[in-house]
C-alpha cells in the first residue's frame, strides 16, 4: 500500500501519479514496466516514487485495488437503483455498465486485462481471488434474491453460476478491448451492448424458473 507521504500529497499530484502508472501498466507487462518512465510521465523524480511506494509490486497491487474499487463503486450505483427490478434486468444492466466502465476508463480496463494474462507473478492468484470473491458474492446474492422472487431456477448452484457469470464479464471486456481503438469506440460499444443482449437472452432460458 502507498505510504502516508503519498496520501498527504495534494489530490492533483496523486491523480497525476496514478494516471501515469495506469498508462504505463496498460501498455506494458509487469516485467517491462519501468518506474522511471512512470516518474517521468508524472513529472516527478524517480526517487520520489520510492517515497510513495515501497517498490513496483507495491504500486501495482495498489493500482489493482484502486481500479477494483472504482469499478465496484461504478456498478454499485446500478445495483442501488435497481434492487427491485427483475433479476435478468439487473444482470443485463450490470454487464452493460461493465462495458461502459471499460470504455470510460480505457487504460484502467486494459491494465486489468494485462494483469489476467501475466505469468509468474507470485501475488497474482491472491489478487484475482480477492477481486473475484467480491464479484461472485454480489452475483450470488442477486441469484438468491432471484430465487426468492421466483425468477431463477431454484435448482441452480448459486456459487457456481456466479463464477460463470463473472467469467463471462471478463470475456466480454477482453474481447471488446482486443478489437477497440479510439476511432471506433462508439461503434464497438453499440456492437457489444447488442451482443450482451443476445448472450443474456440465451443465458436466461437456461437459468430462469420454468413455468
N, C-alpha and C positions, 0 to 999 in steps of 0.2 A: 504494500500500500504506500501511497505518497507520504512524504514526511510532513510534519506540521508546517515547515517552511513553505511548502507548496501551497497549502491551504491558506496561508497568510498572505499570499500574493494577491494583487488586485485581480478582479474577475476577468478583465480583458486579457491579462497576461496568461492566466491559467487557461483560458479558452484558446489562446494562440498556441500554447504548447501542446494542448490536446489535439487541436486541429492539425498541427504539423506531424504529430506522432501517428494519428489516424491515417493521414495521407501517405506516410512512409510505409506503414504496415499493410495498407490496402494495395500497394504497388509491388511489394517485395515479400518474399518469405521471411520467416523469423530469422533464419540464419543470415540472410543477405541484408537485413535491415541494419542501418548504421545510426547510432546515437548522434554522431557528429552531424549527419545530414539533418536529423530532426532539430538539433540545436540551431543549425544554420537557417533552416526554414523559419524557425520561431524567433530568429534574430536575438539569440542569447548565446552565451559561451557553452562549450561542451561541459566544462567543469560545473556550471550552474545546474545542468541536468542531474548531476550526481548529488546535488544538494536537495533535489526534489524527489528523486527516486533512487533506490539502492543500486539498481542495475537495470539492464534491458528487460530481464524477466519480470522484475517488479513493475516496470512501466507497462509491459504487455498485458500482464494479468489485470492490472488496474483498468486498462482500456476495454478488456473483455467484460469486466464487471460494470464499467461505466456504460458501455453500449447495451448490455443486457437490461440494465436499469432503465435506460431511456426507452427501449422498446416496450418493456413492461408497463411503463407509465403511459406510453402512447396507446397501447392496446387496452389498458385499464379504463380509459375514457370510453372506449367502445363497450366494454362489459358493463360498466356502471350505468350507461344509458339504455341498455337493452336486456337487463336481467329478467324482465317479464315477457320477453319475446320467445317464440318457439326455438327449440334447440338448434335446428338446422339453419334458421335465420341468423342466430348468434354466431354459429360456426362459419357460415358464409362471410359474414361481415368481418370476423377476425382474420380470415385468410386475405380478404381484400385489403384490410388495413395493414396486414403484414407486407403486402406488395407495395402499398402506398408508403409505408415507412422506409422500405428499401429504396424507393425512388427518391424520397425526400432526404434520405441520409445515405447517399450512394456509396461514398467511401467507407462509411462505417459498415454497411452491408457487405461490401467486398472484403473488408477486414475479417468479418465473421466467416465468410466462405473460405477465405485463405486459411483461417485457423482450423476449420474442419478438415482441411487437406494436408495440414502439417504432419511431418513424420518425426518420430524420435524426440518429441517434447515430453519430458518427464512429468510435467504438470498438466498435460493436455486432457487426459481422461478425467481427472478430478474436476476441471473446469467445465467439461462437457456434461458430466453427471450433475453438477450444480445447476447449470442452465436448463438441462432437460427436466430435472426434477421440478423446477418452478413451472415450466410449460405443461408438463404432464399432470401436475397437481391441479392446475386450473382446468384443463380439459376433462380430467376425471371427475372433478366436481360438477362441471356442466353436464356430463353424461349421467351422473347420479340424479341431478335435478330433472333431466330429461326423462329418466325412468319414472320418477315420482309423478310427473305430469302426464305419463302415458304416451310420450312422444318417441321414446327409444326402447328398442327391444330389451326386455328385462333379462334375457339370457346372455347378453354380451359381457365379456370381461372388461370392466371399466379401465383398468390399468393398461392392459394390452392394447385396447383401442386408442387410449390416449397417446401411447408411444407411437402407434401407427399414424395418427393424425399429426403429431409433431414432426415425424419424418417427412410426411407429405409437404408440410410447410417449408421445410428445408429444401426439398427438391424443387418446389415452385420458385423460390427465390434464387436458388443456384442456377436453374435453367434460364430464368429471366436475365440475370446479370451476365451470364455467358454470352448472350446474344445482344446485349444492350450497349449502345453508345449514346453520347449526348445528342446526336442528331435525330434519334428515333425514340426518345423516351416516351412521348405521348402515344405514339403508335403501338409500341411494345406494351405499355401499360394497359391500354384498351384491349389488346390481344390477350394478355394474361389474365385480366379480370374476366374476360369471356371464358377462358379455359378453366378458371376457378369455378365458375358457374356450372360448366359442363361436368367437371370432375365431381363436384358435390351432388349434382343431380344423379350421377351413377352411384356414388357412395351412399346416398340417402336410402336407396331402395335395399341396401344391404344391412342397414342398422336401424331404420325406424320400425316401430312396432306395427306388426301386420294386423289388419282388422278383418 
